[in-house]
Amino acid sequence: MSEATKQAAAKMAAAGQTEDAIAAFTSALERLQSGAKTLIPSAELEPAPDVPQLEQLGDGDAAAALSQVAVIKLNGGLATSMGLQQPKSLLEARQGRTFLDVIVGRTLALRRRYGVELPLVLMDSNVTREPTLKALDAYPELPVAGIDPDFLQSMVPKLESETLQPVAWPANPALEWCPPGHGDVYAALRGSGMLETLASQGFRYAMISNADNLGATVDPRIAAHVVANEIPFLMEVVRGTAADRKGGHIARRKADGQLILRETAQTPPEDADSFRDYKRWRYYNTNNLWVDLHALGERLELPVILNEKTVDPRDPASTKVVQLESAMGAAIASFPGAALLEVPRTRFVPVKTTDDLLVLRSDAYTLTDEFEVVARHPDALPLVELSKDHYKLIDEFERRFPHGPPSLVDASRFTVNGDVTFGAGVVVRGSVELDGSEPQTIPAGATLGS
C-alpha cells in the first residue's frame, strides 16, 4: 500500500468512515496509482443490442414481486445549484408538496394497492439527514418494523493533484472532503448494515434512483420482470436524443460482450465526437436501477472517474485537487447477467435546474390521487430555457413567478432572456422566446404564442 493510500485510509478512519467505504476508496486510489485505465476508447466498444421496452412487458404477479422489493432513494444533495442550503427533496415539487412528500405518497399508495410492505429507505448525507428525518415525522405510517428510514453516504478525501495525498486546507477543513459519487451507494449499503437488514427481512431486490426524479417510481411490471427472470442488475434506459449527448451511454465491450456504462469523464479527447453520437450509442442511463441484494454481498470494483478541481471551488487559485468518484450505473459491468429495459422519457425527468422545476410545477404534468406525476403529453414535453442571470437561484425564480408557473401544456419551447415577471394565468403556446434588456411584466391572463 502506497504512502498516499495509507494517509487516505487513516484520514477516513479518523473521520468515522466504514471499512467498506475505506476499502472502496483505497482500491480506487491504488488502481489509479498503478496506471489502471480511466478512459474507455470508442474502438473498444460497440453499440448495445436492441433491448425490450416497458410497454412490451406483461403484468405478471405484481403483488408477489413487490413483496420482495425495497425502495432506495439517493438523498444526499443540497439544492446549492439553485442557491439553497437545504435538501433538494424538501423543495416544493408541485401543488405545495415537496419531492419527499410525493415520494412518500407514492410509496404508501403502492402499499395500499398491492398489500405489500415496500420499505422506503433514503441514502442521506450528514447535511441532509437531520432535516429529512424531521420531515418524515409527518408520516408515522411510513416506517417498516426493523428497518431504519435511512443510512449515510460516505465522505472521501480530496487529493492533491501532484502527490495524490489527502489535501490539507486549514482555512476550511470541511473543504478537504467530497462525496464519492453515487456509486458509493453499494459500499454505503454494506458498511451501514442496511444491506444485511433488508436481506434478513426477506427483501431480495431494491429499486435505486435519485430523489429529484419523480418519474422513477416502482413500476410493478418491472418488478415482476426482474423477479421472474432472476435478473441480477437491470438498468432503465432511454433512447438517445440530441439532449443526451453529454450523458452516460451504454455500450458493449468488444473483448467479452459485457455491457458497460461510459461517462463523459471516461472518454478520450480524440473520441469526443464519437461520444456525442447519440444515434450510434442509442441507449442512455437514467440512474433508475433494479439490483439483486444477494448479488451485493461481494464488494464491487467500480471504474474510477477523475474530476479535476480546486480545493475551494470558489477560488481558482486554491490548491489543485482530484476527486475520485464512481457512478452507480457502472456496476452493470460487474454483472454478467445484467439487462437493459427501454422506458419512456417520463421515467427520466430529474430536476437539476429551475428550468426543469418550472416544467414540473406547470400544467404539463398532473399529480394523481395516488401521487403519480403524469405528463399530459408524454411525447411532447416543453423545452424551457430561462435566463441564468435572473432565474438560476430559487428565490429569484419564485419572485418572477409570484402566482405560479404559466400554462405550458401546449408549449413546445419557452425561452426567457432578461428580467421578466409573470402575472397570474399566463398561457404559453407553441414556441415562444422573450427578450428584454429592461425589466418587464407579462400581464395576468396574457397568451403568448399561437
Residue pairs with C-beta under 8 A, 6 or more apart in sequence:
1 9
1 26
1 30
2 29
2 30
2 33
3 165
4 29
4 33
4 159
4 163
4 164
4 165
4 166
5 26
5 29
5 30
5 33
7 165
7 166
8 25
8 26
8 29
8 156
8 157
8 159
8 165
8 166
9 22
9 25
9 26
11 157
11 166
12 21
12 22
12 25
12 155
12 156
12 157
13 22
15 155
15 177
17 154
17 155
17 156
17 191
18 154
18 187
18 188
18 190
18 191
18 192
19 191
20 187
20 188
20 190
20 191
20 299
21 154
21 156
21 180
21 184
21 187
21 188
21 191
23 187
23 299
24 154
24 180
24 184
24 186
24 187
24 299
24 302
24 326
25 154
25 156
25 180
25 324
27 299
27 301
28 302
28 304
28 324
28 326
29 159
29 164
29 324
31 301
31 304
32 38
32 164
32 304
32 306
32 324
33 164
36 304
38 266
38 303
38 304
38 305
38 306
39 266
39 267
39 268
40 260
40 262
40 266
40 267
40 268
40 303
41 268
41 271
42 267
42 271
42 274
42 275
44 253
44 254
44 255
45 251
45 252
45 253
45 254
45 260
45 262
46 251
46 252
46 254
47 251
47 252
47 280
47 281
47 282
48 250
48 251
48 252
48 259
48 281
48 282
48 283
48 340
49 252
51 237
51 283
51 339
51 340
51 341
51 342
52 341
52 342
53 341
53 342
53 343
54 219
54 221
54 222
54 341
54 342
54 343
54 344
54 347
57 221
57 222
57 224
57 225
57 341
58 221
58 224
59 220
59 221
59 224
60 220
60 221
60 223
60 224
60 225
60 227
60 228
61 224
62 114
62 220
62 221
62 223
62 224
63 114
63 115
63 116
64 224
64 227
65 220
65 223
65 224
65 226
65 227
65 228
66 110
66 114
66 116
66 118
66 218
66 220
66 223
67 116
67 117
68 202
68 203
68 204
68 205
68 223
68 227
69 116
69 118
69 203
69 204
69 205
69 206
69 207
69 218
69 223
70 118
70 119
70 120
70 121
70 147
70 198
70 203
70 205
70 206
70 207
70 293
71 107
71 118
71 119
71 120
71 121
71 206
71 207
71 218
72 121
72 122
72 123
72 185
72 189
72 206
72 207
72 208
72 209
73 89
73 103
73 120
73 121
73 122
73 123
73 208
73 209
73 210
73 211
74 122
74 123
74 153
74 182
74 185
74 208
74 209
74 210
74 211
75 87
75 89
75 100
75 122
75 123
75 124
75 125
75 128
75 132
75 150
75 211
76 123
76 124
76 125
76 128
76 153
76 179
77 87
77 88
77 125
77 128
77 211
77 212
78 84
78 85
78 86
78 87
78 88
78 127
78 128
79 85
79 86
79 87
79 88
79 91
79 394
81 352
81 353
81 392
82 88
82 91
82 353
82 354
82 357
82 392
82 393
82 394
82 397
83 392
83 393
83 394
83 395
83 396
84 91
84 394
86 131
87 100
87 127
87 128
87 131
87 132
88 99
88 211
88 212
88 351
89 98
89 99
89 100
89 103
89 128
89 132
89 211
89 212
90 98
90 99
90 100
90 131
90 132
90 135
91 98
91 99
91 357
91 394
92 98
92 361
93 99
93 101
93 102
93 214
93 351
93 360
93 361
93 373
94 102
94 360
94 361
94 365
94 367
94 373
95 367
97 105
97 367
98 135
99 211
99 212
99 214
99 351
100 132
100 135
100 136
100 211
102 214
102 367
102 371
102 373
103 120
103 211
103 214
104 120
104 136
104 139
104 142
105 370
105 371
106 217
106 218
106 370
106 371
106 372
107 118
107 120
107 142
107 218
108 139
108 141
108 142
108 371
109 369
109 370
109 371
109 372
110 116
110 118
110 217
110 218
110 220
110 370
111 117
111 118
113 370
114 220
117 144
118 218
119 144
119 147
119 198
119 201
119 203
120 142
120 149
121 147
121 148
121 149
121 150
121 151
121 194
121 198
122 132
122 149
122 150
122 151
122 211
123 150
123 151
123 152
123 153
123 185
123 188
123 189
124 132
124 133
124 150
124 151
124 152
124 153
125 152
125 153
125 179
126 152
126 155
129 150
129 152
132 150
133 149
133 150
136 142
136 149
142 149
143 149
144 201
146 197
146 201
147 197
147 198
147 201
148 194
148 197
151 188
151 189
151 192
151 193
151 194
152 188
152 192
153 179
153 180
153 184
153 185
153 188
154 179
154 180
154 184
154 187
154 188
154 191
155 177
155 178
155 179
155 180
156 177
156 178
156 179
156 180
156 323
156 324
157 166
157 167
157 176
157 177
157 178
158 166
158 167
158 175
158 176
158 177
158 178
158 309
158 311
158 321
158 322
158 323
159 165
159 166
159 167
159 321
159 322
159 323
159 324
160 166
160 167
160 319
160 320
160 321
161 308
161 319
161 320
161 321
161 322
162 320
164 322
166 176
167 176
167 311
167 319
167 321
168 176
169 175
169 176
169 311
169 312
169 318
169 319
171 312
172 312
175 311
175 312
176 311
178 323
179 325
180 324
180 325
180 326
181 305
181 325
181 326
181 327
181 328
182 210
182 287
182 326
182 327
182 328
183 302
183 325
183 326
183 327
183 328
183 330
183 331
184 326
184 328
185 208
185 328
186 296
186 299
186 300
186 302
186 328
186 331
187 299
187 300
188 194
189 195
189 296
190 196
190 296
190 299
195 293
195 296
195 297
198 206
198 293
199 293
199 294
203 293
204 227
204 292
204 293
204 294
205 223
205 226
205 227
205 290
205 291
205 292
205 293
206 290
206 291
206 293
207 216
207 218
207 222
207 223
207 288
207 289
207 290
208 288
208 289
208 290
208 291
208 328
209 216
209 286
209 287
209 288
209 289
210 216
210 287
210 350
212 350
212 351
212 352
213 286
213 287
213 288
213 348
213 349
213 350
213 351
214 349
214 351
214 360
214 373
215 346
215 347
215 348
215 349
215 373
216 236
216 286
216 287
216 288
216 347
216 348
217 347
217 372
219 347
222 234
222 236
222 290
222 341
223 290
225 231
225 234
225 341
226 234
226 290
229 339
230 292
230 337
231 290
231 292
231 337
231 338
231 339
232 291
232 292
232 295
232 335
232 337
232 338
233 289
233 290
233 291
233 292
233 295
233 331
233 332
233 334
233 335
233 337
233 338
233 339
234 289
234 290
234 291
234 338
234 339
234 340
234 341
235 250
235 261
235 285
235 286
235 288
235 289
235 290
235 329
235 332
235 338
235 339
235 340
235 341
236 286
236 288
236 289
236 290
236 340
236 341
236 342
236 343
236 347
236 348
237 250
237 283
237 284
237 285
237 286
237 340
237 341
237 342
237 343
238 244
238 283
238 284
238 286
238 342
238 343
238 344
238 345
238 347
238 348
239 282
239 283
239 284
239 342
240 247
240 249
240 278
240 279
240 281
240 282
240 283
240 284
241 278
242 278
244 278
244 284
245 275
245 276
245 277
245 278
246 264
246 276
247 264
247 284
247 285
248 261
248 262
248 263
248 264
248 284
248 285
248 327
248 329
249 261
249 262
249 275
249 278
249 281
249 282
249 283
249 284
249 285
250 259
250 260
250 261
250 262
250 281
250 283
250 284
250 285
250 332
250 340
251 259
251 260
251 262
251 281
252 258
252 259
252 260
253 259
253 260
253 333
258 333
258 336
259 332
259 333
259 338
259 340
260 330
260 332
260 333
261 285
261 327
261 329
261 330
261 332
261 333
262 275
263 305
263 327
263 330
264 275
265 305
265 306
265 307
266 303
266 305
267 274
267 275
274 280
275 281
278 284
283 340
283 342
285 327
285 329
286 343
286 347
286 348
287 328
287 329
287 350
288 343
288 347
288 348
289 328
289 329
289 331
291 331
295 335
300 331
300 334
301 334
302 326
302 327
302 330
302 331
302 334
303 326
303 327
303 330
303 333
304 324
304 325
304 326
305 324
305 325
305 326
305 327
306 322
306 323
306 324
306 325
307 322
307 323
307 325
308 320
308 321
308 322
309 320
309 321
309 322
309 323
310 316
310 317
310 318
310 319
310 320
310 321
311 318
311 319
311 320
311 321
312 318
332 338
344 378
345 378
345 379
345 381
346 374
346 375
346 378
349 356
349 360
349 373
349 375
349 381
350 356
351 357
351 360
353 392
354 386
354 391
354 392
354 393
354 394
354 397
355 384
355 385
355 386
355 391
356 384
357 394
357 397
358 384
358 386
358 397
358 401
358 405
358 408
359 365
359 381
359 382
359 384
359 408
360 373
361 404
361 405
362 382
362 405
362 406
362 407
362 408
362 409
363 376
363 405
363 407
363 408
363 409
364 375
364 376
364 377
364 381
364 382
364 408
364 409
364 411
365 373
365 374
365 375
365 376
366 373
366 374
366 376
367 373
367 374
368 374
375 381
376 409
377 409
380 412
382 408
382 411
382 412
382 413
382 414
382 428
383 412
383 413
383 414
384 408
384 413
384 414
384 415
385 413
385 414
385 415
385 416
386 392
386 397
386 415
386 416
387 416
387 417
387 418
387 419
389 419
390 396
390 400
390 416
390 418
390 419
390 420
391 397
391 400
391 416
399 421
400 419
400 420
400 421
400 422
401 421
401 422
402 421
402 422
403 422
403 423
403 424
403 425
403 444
404 424
405 422
406 414
406 422
406 426
406 427
406 428
406 442
406 448
407 425
407 426
407 427
407 428
408 414
408 428
410 427
410 428
410 429
410 430
411 428
411 429
411 430
411 431
411 432
411 449
412 430
412 431
413 430
413 431
413 432
413 433
414 428
414 431
414 432
415 432
415 433
415 434
416 433
416 434
417 433
417 434
417 435
417 436
418 434
418 435
418 436
418 437
418 438
418 439
418 440
419 436
419 438
419 439
419 440
420 434
420 436
420 439
420 440
420 441
420 442
421 439
421 440
421 441
421 442
422 441
422 442
423 441
423 442
423 443
423 444
423 445
423 446
424 444
424 445
425 444
425 445
426 442
426 444
426 445
426 446
426 447
426 448
427 446
427 447
427 448
428 448
428 449
429 447
429 448
429 449
429 450
430 449
430 450
431 449
432 448
432 449
434 442
434 448
442 448
